[in-house]
Amino acid sequence: MSALVNEFSWSHARHETFQACLKRYYFAYYASWGGWDPAAPARARELYLLKRLSTRQQWAGHHAHQAIEFLLKNARRADAGDVAATAESRQLEIMRREFRESRAGAHRADPVHVPGLFEHEYRLEIPPEEWKAVVGRTAQAIRRFLASDVWRDLQGLPEDDLLAVERRAHFTLDGLKVYAVPDLVVRRGGQVLVYDWKTGTADPATHRPQLGVYALLALDRWTAAPAEIEAIAYNPVLDRRAAFAYSADDFETLRDFIRDSADEMLFPLENPETNDAGDGSNFDCAADETPCKTCPFLRACPRWGP
């Protein structure tokens, strides 16, 4: 078994999982812990495999993010034009390979390195046109990003002003590690700009709280002045964006939000001091079955059974 310790921490994604379903939260952050290790107990390995599954929509969003990350990291190469011209075909070829591997069940032997799709794992009948639409959405995100003023502006930035690209980082709040993964952080015109790419159908303006957490990271890492930070949610599929500014009072409200959320997460634990969740009996299934439709832990859930 891995010597790593399952340390309690906070992230916006963890908060959303906790709010959606306590049982799913327990499976994702406790019962599946260590399941990446071939020597782990069978139940932990199975739950870890399920945790790694993505729905086709999540998969498409991941590949749009991956393509944009690749573009940003290679924007200053001598052959950057060729990189941009082949970005779409390159990403779609990766998607085709992953689709074939997932359909063949290759992720079951190596869930750490081989992505698995929820639809394949649960043998859902998805019409071919729906799979094509998913791939088309990723392709559209790449094309529109390359045609956007966001891309044009970023290409002209000096190397030193590119602060972070898809970098998992954390800051500390009252001794609690708060994790955040902004898609891009740059310095421009005396400001620190924090970007997050959104490929779903929700209005980018609904993501203000999540980007506020990323802005807190920027406040901790790159500037001490709230007025210098702007957070931008940008949807490359729809070419829509929302920009957010945060005052000192806004940041304190965000800190209180994180504190309250963390306290809620600690409450069902058998031993909060050691982050011990016990057997999971304190973590109930959500009353509303809506989250169940795309939950990767369906066959492990006591509500649904094998």
N, C-alpha and C positions, 0 to 999 in steps of 0.2 A: 504493500500500500504506500501511497505517497506520504512523505513527511510534511507536506503542506498543512497548515492549520486553517480551518474554515473560520476566518475572522469576520465578525459582523462589520458591514460597511453599508453605505447608502448610495443609491443612484436613482435617477428618475425612472429608468426602466424597471428597477426593482420595486419602486413605489407603485408603478402602474400594475405590475403583476400582483402585488399584495392587495391592491384595491379591487382587482378583477375577481380573484378567487384565492382564498387562503390555502386550499389544498394544492392548487397548482404552484403557489409560492413555496410551499413545503417541499414538493417534489423537485422544483427547479433549484432551490438554494440549500437544501439540506439532504434529502434522501438520495439525490443523484451525486452528491459530493464524492469525489475520488473515483467515479465510474469510468474515467478515462484510462485508468490503470487496468491492464489485463488481469492482474491478480486481485482486483476488487471483488467483493461479493456479487453474485449474479444479479441481485435486485438493483444494486447501485449501477451496475454496468447497463442494465436494461433501461433504467430511468435516465441515465446519461445519454444513451442513444436517442431516446424519445425527446429529451431536452434539445438536442441538436437539430431536430427536424425543422424545416421551414415550409410554410405554405407557398404556393406558387406566386402569390402577390409579394410576400416577404422576400422570396428568392429574386424576383425581378428587381425589387428595390435595392437589394444587396448588390446586384450586378451593375446597376446604374451608379451606385456609390463607388464600387470598385473601379469602374471605367473612369470616372471623374478623378479619383485618387491617382490613377495611372497617368492621366493627362497632366495633372498638376505637378506631379513629381518629375515629369519629363518635359515640361514646358520650356525649359531653357537649354535643352540639348540642341546641337547643331542641326539634327534631323527632326526637330519638333514638328515641322509641317507634315512629314511622312507619318509620324506617330499619331497626329490628329486625324490624318486621312484614313488610317487603318484601325482607329480605336473601335469603331462600331463592329467591323468584321471580326476583329480579335476577340471582343467580348462575347459576341454571339457564338463563336466557335467554342469558347469555354463553357457557355451555357448548354450547347448541344452535347458536349462531352459529359457534363455533370448530369444532364437529363438521362443519358444512356446508362450511366453508372448507377444512378438512383433507381431507375426502373429495373435494373438487374439485381438490386439489393446489395451492391458493393459497400454501401455505407454501414451495413450491419457488421462487417468484418473490421472496419476502421472508421468509426464515427468521428474521430478526431480530425482526420484529413480528407475524408470523402463526404461531401454534403448529401443529405438525404431529404427527400421531399415528402411532406405530410400526405399528399395525395397518393403517392406510391406505397408508402408504408401501410396505409389503411385501405389500399386497393379501391380507391374511389374512381368511378368512371367519369373522366373529364373529356368532353369532346375535343377533337384536334383543333378546332377553331379557337377554343378558349386558351389552349397552350400557345397558339400562334399570337393571340392578342397579348398575352403576357410578354412574350419575346418582343413583340412590336412596341410595347410600352417602354421596355429598356432601350430599344433602338431609338425611339423618339426622344427619350431623355438625353441620350448622348448627342444626337443631332442638334437638338435645341440648345443644349448647353454650349456646344461649339459655336453656335450662331448668336449667343447672347452677349450683351454688354458686360455681364459678369465675367465671362471668359476673357473678353478683350481687355478689361481692366486688370485682371489678374496677371495676364501675360506681360504687362508692362512694369510690374513691380520688381524692384531690386531683390536679389536673393536674400539679403539680410532682413527684408521686411516680411518674408514668408516665415511665420512663427511656428506653425504646426499644421500638419496634414494628417487627419485620421489618427491622432495620437491619443491613446488612452492615458489619462492623467488623473490626479486627485489633489484636493486640498483638504485641510483639516478644520473641522468645526467642533469646538468643545471636545477635542480628542477623537472625534468620529471621522473616519476617512470617507470623503464624498467623492465618488468617481464621476468623471464626465469625459465624453469622447466627441468634442466638436469636430465637424468634418474639415473645417479650415479656419485658421486664425491668421490674420495679416495685420500689418501696421501700414496705415496710409493717411497722409495728410494730418499727422498728429493724433489720429484715432486708432484704436484697436478694433478691428472688425471681426466678429465671430460669425461664421457661416454654418448653417445646417441644411443639407439637401433633403427635401421632402418629395417623395414620388407617389404618395397616395392621393386620395380625392378630397381630403379635408382642407379647409381654408387655412393657408399658412398662418393666419393671425391667431389660430387656436393654440399655437405652439409657444406662446409667450412664456409660460412657466418653465418649460424645459430649457428654452434658450436662456432664461434667467439664471439657471444653474450653471450653464456654460459661461455666462457673463461673470458669475462669481469666481469661476476658475480664472478667467482673464484678469479679474481684479487682484487675485492672489499672485498670478504669475507674471503679468506683463505691464500693469499700471496700477497706481494707487488712487486714480481719479475716476470716479463713476461716470463723470461727464465725457470721458474719453472713449467709452465703450459703446459700440453699437452692435446689436445682434440681428442677423438677417436669416429668416427662413425662406429658402428659395426652392420652388418646384420647377425643375427643368422640363418636366413633361408638359406642363401647362404654361410655362414661362410666367409664373406668378410669384410674387414675393411679399414679405411683410417685414418691416424693420422696427426694432424695438430699442428704446432707450430706457435706462433705469437710474433712478435717483438713489441717494444714500438711504432714504426711507424704504424704497422698493427693495433694496438689497437686504435690509434688516427684516422686512416681511418675508423674503425668500428664506432667510436663515431660520426664522421661526417656523416656516412651513416644513423645512427639512427636519428640525428638531421634533416637531409634533409627529411627523411621519415616522421617524426613527423610533420614537416612544411607542407608537402603535405596533410596529414590527416586533419590538422586544416583548410586548405584553404576552403573546401566546407561548413564548419559549418556556421550556421546563426550567432552564437555568440561564437567565439573561447574561450573567457574568461570564459564562463560558461559551455562550452562543450555542447552547444545547437545546435542540428542538424536541428531544425525546422521541416517542414513537409516532408523532404526527397527529395524535388524537385531538390535540387542541386546535387543529387547523381544519375547519369545516369546508365543505364544498359551497360554492356560491349559491345563493338562493335562486338567482336568475340563471337559467340554463343557456343564455345567449353566448357567454364565453366558451361554452363546451364545443361549439361547432368547429372551432379551429384549434382546440387545445391538443397539444402533442401527447398529453398523458392520458388520453381517453381510455386505453385498455388497462391502465394501472389504477384508474379512479374507482373508488368503491361505489360511486353512483352508477357507473356503466358496466363495470365488471369486464372479464376477458372478452 
